[in-house]
Amino acid sequence: MLPWRSLPGAPTDPYAVWLSEIMLQQTTVAAVVPYYERFLKIYPTVRHLAEAPLDDVLSLWAGLGYYSRARNLHACARQIASLGSFPETVAGLQALPGIGAYTARAIASIAFSVPVVPVDGNVERIVARLFALDAPLPGVRRTLDARAATLNTESTARNAPSEFTQALFDLGAGICTPRRPGCLVCPWQDPCLAHKTGTPERFPVRAVKKPKPERYGTVFLLRDDRNAVWARRRPESGLLGGMTELPGTAWLDAPPEASTVDAAAPIEADWQEIGRIRHVFTHFSLQLTVLEARIGRFESLHNQAGFACPEETLTRQAFPSVMRKCLMLGPNGISG
């Protein structure tokens, strides 16, 4: 059983539902489970999370991606702690930081038995197949939402909203799968229009994706004689906001010119290329060239925006995955 699911007859913890739903946004269950379990161990209640320093939350989140979720998670926890409890309505939940329409419906239905149908990727697939919707995503989403709202009109569904929502998720994850759906054991086989076509895998129809643009940059891995690393904080807003990074160039549409690389270096040194890494973000792919150098002490960098990370603290710093890939290069690379 998934760790955020309650046992039959046991009360549902809205904190567990909320935390899991935020983590599951555009992230697989397999990736989420270990992070979820670590979070609950360190922050067992919403108040524990609210009272934690943001840097600690970002560090614990590092590697899970989409880091604005962690910042919103912390802000939301503080607001809930101030309110004294979770709001129990969709509107009240959606007023909180980082909670959109889907997440608000999921928490409301699972934790508070509000009779609404949250529409995630699994439910989209179920609805698109039940009604054989030929229009491609994402344009058909409004129709999908309207059709999804009709799924729980039967009394058995409306009398047990929490169980119905979780059953829908399980149906999409285990039976109405993207490839080779198990139509023969599906409880909605008879009314399913896509099943009647003989090609249920064709639904939902998706628009052709445009190729992701490529971006390029250079980062500088500067170590001192104690193997500490020079790092800096990203701006609070924007991509990877507030996370820790290695100094480097801007991320450009073409590989940066030598003059651009030289201007971005934190110090004049014998920089040597130790490798290149590739990282895929939601809207673009990034290739970074990693240059490494060593100096005796970081005192000469006193006027630079940055700070020294002792070797033993590197794994606890809030480095995003793209920066961890850079740090793993070379003979002194960190692991994980």
C-alpha positions as CSV (number, residue, x, y, z in Angstrom):
1,M,0.0,0.0,0.0
2,L,1.2,3.5,-0.8
3,P,2.6,5.1,2.4
4,W,0.2,8.1,2.3
5,R,-2.9,5.9,2.1
6,S,-4.9,5.3,5.3
7,L,-5.9,1.8,6.4
8,P,-9.6,1.0,5.9
9,G,-11.6,2.5,8.8
10,A,-8.7,4.7,9.9
11,P,-9.0,8.5,9.8
12,T,-7.3,10.2,6.8
13,D,-4.5,12.7,7.7
14,P,-4.9,15.8,5.4
15,Y,-1.2,16.6,6.0
16,A,-0.2,13.2,4.5
17,V,-2.6,13.7,1.5
18,W,-1.4,17.3,0.9
19,L,2.3,16.4,1.1
20,S,2.0,13.4,-1.2
21,E,-0.1,15.3,-3.8
22,I,2.4,18.2,-4.0
23,M,5.3,15.7,-4.4
24,L,3.4,13.8,-7.0
25,Q,3.0,16.8,-9.3
26,Q,4.8,15.8,-12.5
27,T,6.8,13.2,-10.6
28,T,6.5,9.4,-10.5
29,V,5.3,7.5,-7.5
30,A,8.6,5.5,-7.4
31,A,10.6,8.8,-7.1
32,V,8.3,10.3,-4.5
33,V,8.0,7.5,-2.0
34,P,11.6,7.8,-0.4
35,Y,11.3,11.6,-0.3
36,Y,7.8,11.4,1.3
37,E,9.1,9.0,3.9
38,R,12.1,11.2,4.7
39,F,9.9,14.3,5.0
40,L,7.4,12.6,7.3
41,K,10.3,11.4,9.5
42,I,11.8,14.9,9.9
43,Y,8.6,16.9,9.7
44,P,5.8,14.6,11.1
45,T,3.2,17.4,11.3
46,V,2.4,20.5,9.4
47,R,3.6,22.6,12.3
48,H,7.0,20.9,12.3
49,L,7.3,21.8,8.6
50,A,6.1,25.4,9.2
51,E,8.7,25.9,11.9
52,A,11.6,24.5,9.8
53,P,14.1,26.9,8.1
54,L,13.4,27.2,4.4
55,D,17.0,26.2,3.5
56,D,16.5,22.9,5.3
57,V,13.3,22.2,3.4
58,L,15.0,23.0,0.1
59,S,17.9,20.8,1.0
60,L,15.7,17.8,1.8
61,W,13.7,18.4,-1.4
62,A,16.9,18.5,-3.6
63,G,16.8,16.0,-6.4
64,L,13.0,15.8,-6.6
65,G,12.8,18.7,-9.1
66,Y,10.3,21.5,-9.7
67,Y,11.7,23.4,-6.7
68,S,9.1,26.1,-6.5
69,R,6.9,23.3,-5.0
70,A,9.2,23.1,-2.0
71,R,9.0,26.9,-1.5
72,N,5.2,26.9,-1.8
73,L,5.1,23.8,0.5
74,H,6.9,25.7,3.2
75,A,4.8,28.9,2.7
76,C,1.6,26.8,2.7
77,A,2.6,25.0,5.9
78,R,3.2,28.3,7.7
79,Q,-0.2,29.6,6.5
80,I,-2.0,26.4,7.7
81,A,-0.2,26.5,11.0
82,S,-1.4,30.1,11.4
83,L,-5.0,29.0,10.6
84,G,-4.8,26.2,13.0
85,S,-6.0,23.5,10.6
86,F,-6.4,22.7,7.0
87,P,-9.4,24.3,5.2
88,E,-12.0,21.6,4.4
89,T,-13.4,23.1,1.2
90,V,-12.1,23.2,-2.3
91,A,-12.2,27.1,-2.4
92,G,-10.5,27.3,1.0
93,L,-7.7,24.9,0.0
94,Q,-7.2,26.6,-3.4
95,A,-6.5,29.9,-1.6
96,L,-3.3,28.4,-0.1
97,P,0.1,28.8,-1.8
98,G,0.9,26.1,-4.3
99,I,-2.5,24.5,-4.3
100,G,-4.3,24.5,-7.6
101,A,-7.6,23.2,-8.7
102,Y,-6.6,19.6,-9.0
103,T,-4.7,19.4,-5.7
104,A,-7.5,21.2,-3.9
105,R,-10.0,18.7,-5.2
106,A,-7.8,15.8,-4.3
107,I,-7.3,16.9,-0.7
108,A,-11.0,17.8,-0.3
109,S,-12.2,14.5,-1.6
110,I,-9.7,12.2,0.0
111,A,-9.2,13.9,3.3
112,F,-12.6,15.5,3.9
113,S,-15.0,13.4,1.8
114,V,-16.1,16.3,-0.4
115,P,-17.9,14.8,-3.4
116,V,-15.7,16.2,-6.2
117,V,-13.6,14.4,-8.8
118,P,-10.0,15.5,-9.1
119,V,-8.7,15.1,-12.6
120,D,-5.0,14.0,-12.9
121,G,-3.4,12.2,-15.8
122,N,-4.9,8.8,-14.8
123,V,-8.4,10.3,-14.6
124,E,-7.9,12.1,-17.8
125,R,-7.1,8.8,-19.5
126,I,-10.1,7.1,-18.0
127,V,-12.5,9.8,-19.1
128,A,-11.1,10.2,-22.6
129,R,-11.6,6.4,-23.1
130,L,-15.0,6.2,-21.5
131,F,-16.3,8.9,-23.8
132,A,-13.9,8.2,-26.7
133,L,-12.9,11.9,-26.9
134,D,-11.2,12.5,-30.2
135,A,-10.1,16.1,-29.7
136,P,-6.4,16.3,-28.6
137,L,-5.0,17.3,-25.3
138,P,-4.5,19.9,-23.9
139,G,-7.4,21.6,-25.8
140,V,-10.0,19.1,-24.7
141,R,-9.3,19.5,-21.0
142,R,-12.4,21.6,-20.3
143,T,-14.6,18.9,-21.8
144,L,-12.7,16.2,-19.8
145,D,-13.3,18.1,-16.6
146,A,-17.0,18.4,-17.4
147,R,-17.3,14.7,-18.2
148,A,-15.3,13.7,-15.1
149,A,-17.7,15.6,-12.9
150,T,-20.4,13.1,-14.0
151,L,-18.5,10.0,-12.8
152,N,-19.6,10.2,-9.2
153,T,-23.3,10.7,-9.7
154,E,-24.2,7.3,-8.5
155,S,-25.1,7.1,-4.8
156,T,-22.3,4.6,-4.0
157,A,-19.7,7.1,-5.2
158,R,-21.3,10.1,-3.6
159,N,-21.6,8.3,-0.3
160,A,-17.9,7.5,-0.2
161,P,-16.0,10.3,-2.0
162,S,-12.6,9.5,-0.5
163,E,-12.7,5.8,-1.5
164,F,-14.1,6.6,-4.9
165,T,-11.3,9.1,-5.7
166,Q,-8.6,6.7,-4.7
167,A,-10.3,3.9,-6.6
168,L,-10.2,6.1,-9.7
169,F,-6.5,6.7,-9.2
170,D,-5.9,3.0,-8.8
171,L,-8.0,2.1,-11.9
172,G,-5.9,4.5,-14.0
173,A,-2.6,3.3,-12.6
174,G,-3.3,-0.4,-12.6
175,I,-5.9,-1.2,-15.2
176,C,-6.6,1.7,-17.6
177,T,-2.9,2.1,-18.3
178,P,-1.4,4.1,-21.2
179,R,-0.3,0.9,-23.0
180,R,-2.1,-2.5,-23.0
181,P,-5.0,-1.5,-20.7
182,G,-6.6,-4.4,-18.9
183,C,-10.1,-3.9,-20.4
184,L,-11.2,-7.5,-19.6
185,V,-11.0,-6.8,-15.9
186,C,-12.2,-3.2,-16.0
187,P,-15.4,-2.5,-14.1
188,W,-16.3,0.1,-16.8
189,Q,-15.7,-2.2,-19.8
190,D,-19.4,-2.2,-20.9
191,P,-20.0,1.6,-21.1
192,C,-16.5,2.4,-22.3
193,L,-16.7,3.8,-25.9
194,A,-12.9,3.5,-26.5
195,H,-13.1,-0.2,-25.7
196,K,-15.9,-0.6,-28.3
197,T,-13.6,0.9,-30.9
198,G,-11.0,-1.9,-30.3
199,T,-8.2,0.6,-30.0
200,P,-8.4,2.0,-26.5
201,E,-4.7,2.9,-26.4
202,R,-5.5,5.6,-29.0
203,F,-7.1,7.7,-26.2
204,P,-6.4,10.3,-25.0
205,V,-5.3,11.9,-28.2
206,R,-2.4,14.2,-27.8
207,A,-1.2,17.1,-29.9
208,V,2.3,16.6,-31.5
209,K,5.0,17.9,-29.2
210,K,7.4,20.5,-30.4
211,P,11.1,19.6,-29.8
212,K,12.5,21.2,-26.7
213,P,15.0,24.1,-27.3
214,E,18.6,23.6,-26.4
215,R,20.5,25.9,-24.0
216,Y,24.1,26.0,-23.1
217,G,26.3,27.3,-20.3
218,T,29.5,26.9,-18.3
219,V,29.9,26.4,-14.6
220,F,33.0,26.8,-12.4
221,L,33.8,24.1,-9.8
222,L,36.3,26.0,-7.6
223,R,37.9,24.1,-4.7
224,D,40.3,25.2,-1.9
225,D,43.1,23.1,-0.4
226,R,40.6,21.6,2.1
227,N,38.3,20.5,-0.8
228,A,35.6,23.0,0.1
229,V,33.6,24.2,-2.9
230,W,32.7,27.8,-3.8
231,A,28.9,28.2,-4.4
232,R,26.2,30.9,-4.5
233,R,22.5,31.3,-4.1
234,R,20.2,31.6,-7.1
235,P,17.7,34.5,-7.1
236,E,14.6,33.8,-5.0
237,S,12.2,34.0,-8.0
238,G,12.4,32.1,-11.2
239,L,13.7,28.7,-12.2
240,L,15.3,26.9,-9.2
241,G,14.6,29.9,-7.1
242,G,16.6,30.1,-3.8
243,M,18.6,26.9,-4.6
244,T,22.4,26.6,-4.3
245,E,24.4,26.6,-7.5
246,L,28.0,26.7,-8.8
247,P,28.9,30.1,-10.3
248,G,28.7,30.2,-14.0
249,T,27.5,31.9,-17.2
250,A,23.9,32.5,-18.1
251,W,22.1,29.7,-20.0
252,L,22.2,30.7,-23.6
253,D,20.8,29.6,-26.9
254,A,24.3,28.8,-28.2
255,P,27.5,27.7,-26.5
256,P,29.0,30.8,-24.7
257,E,31.9,32.6,-26.3
258,A,35.3,32.4,-24.6
259,S,35.1,36.0,-23.5
260,T,31.7,35.3,-21.9
261,V,33.1,32.4,-20.0
262,D,36.2,34.4,-18.9
263,A,33.9,37.2,-17.6
264,A,31.8,34.8,-15.6
265,A,34.7,33.1,-13.8
266,P,34.7,33.8,-10.1
267,I,38.5,34.2,-10.2
268,E,41.5,34.0,-12.6
269,A,42.8,30.5,-12.3
270,D,44.0,27.5,-14.2
271,W,40.6,26.3,-15.3
272,Q,40.4,22.8,-16.7
273,E,37.4,21.2,-18.4
274,I,36.4,18.0,-16.5
275,G,33.4,17.1,-18.4
276,R,29.9,18.1,-19.7
277,I,26.5,17.2,-18.3
278,R,23.1,17.3,-19.9
279,H,19.9,18.0,-18.0
280,V,16.3,18.1,-19.2
281,F,13.9,20.7,-17.8
282,T,10.2,20.9,-18.5
283,H,10.6,23.5,-21.3
284,F,14.2,23.1,-22.5
285,S,17.3,20.9,-22.4
286,L,20.5,22.2,-21.0
287,Q,24.2,21.3,-21.7
288,L,26.7,22.6,-19.2
289,T,30.5,22.5,-19.6
290,V,32.2,22.1,-16.2
291,L,35.5,23.8,-15.5
292,E,37.5,23.0,-12.4
293,A,40.3,24.8,-10.6
294,R,42.0,24.9,-7.2
295,I,43.2,27.7,-5.0
296,G,44.7,27.8,-1.5
297,R,42.0,29.7,0.3
298,F,38.8,31.5,-0.6
299,E,39.8,34.8,1.1
300,S,40.5,36.4,-2.3
301,L,36.8,35.9,-3.1
302,H,35.6,38.1,-0.2
303,N,34.0,40.6,-2.6
304,Q,32.2,37.8,-4.6
305,A,28.6,36.9,-4.1
306,G,28.9,33.4,-2.7
307,F,30.0,31.2,0.2
308,A,32.3,28.2,0.9
309,C,30.7,24.8,1.2
310,P,32.9,22.4,3.3
311,E,33.3,19.0,1.7
312,E,31.4,17.3,4.5
313,T,28.3,19.5,4.0
314,L,28.0,19.2,0.2
315,T,25.4,16.5,0.3
316,R,23.3,18.5,2.7
317,Q,23.3,21.7,0.6
318,A,20.2,22.6,-1.5
319,F,21.9,21.8,-4.8
320,P,19.3,21.0,-7.5
321,S,19.9,17.8,-9.6
322,V,21.5,19.7,-12.4
323,M,24.2,21.0,-10.0
324,R,24.6,17.6,-8.3
325,K,25.5,16.2,-11.8
326,C,28.3,18.8,-12.1
327,L,29.6,18.1,-8.6
328,M,29.8,14.4,-9.4
329,L,32.3,14.9,-12.2
330,G,36.0,14.5,-11.5
331,P,38.0,12.4,-9.0
332,N,36.7,14.5,-6.0
333,G,33.0,14.3,-7.1
334,I,30.3,13.9,-4.5
335,S,28.0,10.9,-4.7
336,G,24.2,11.2,-4.9
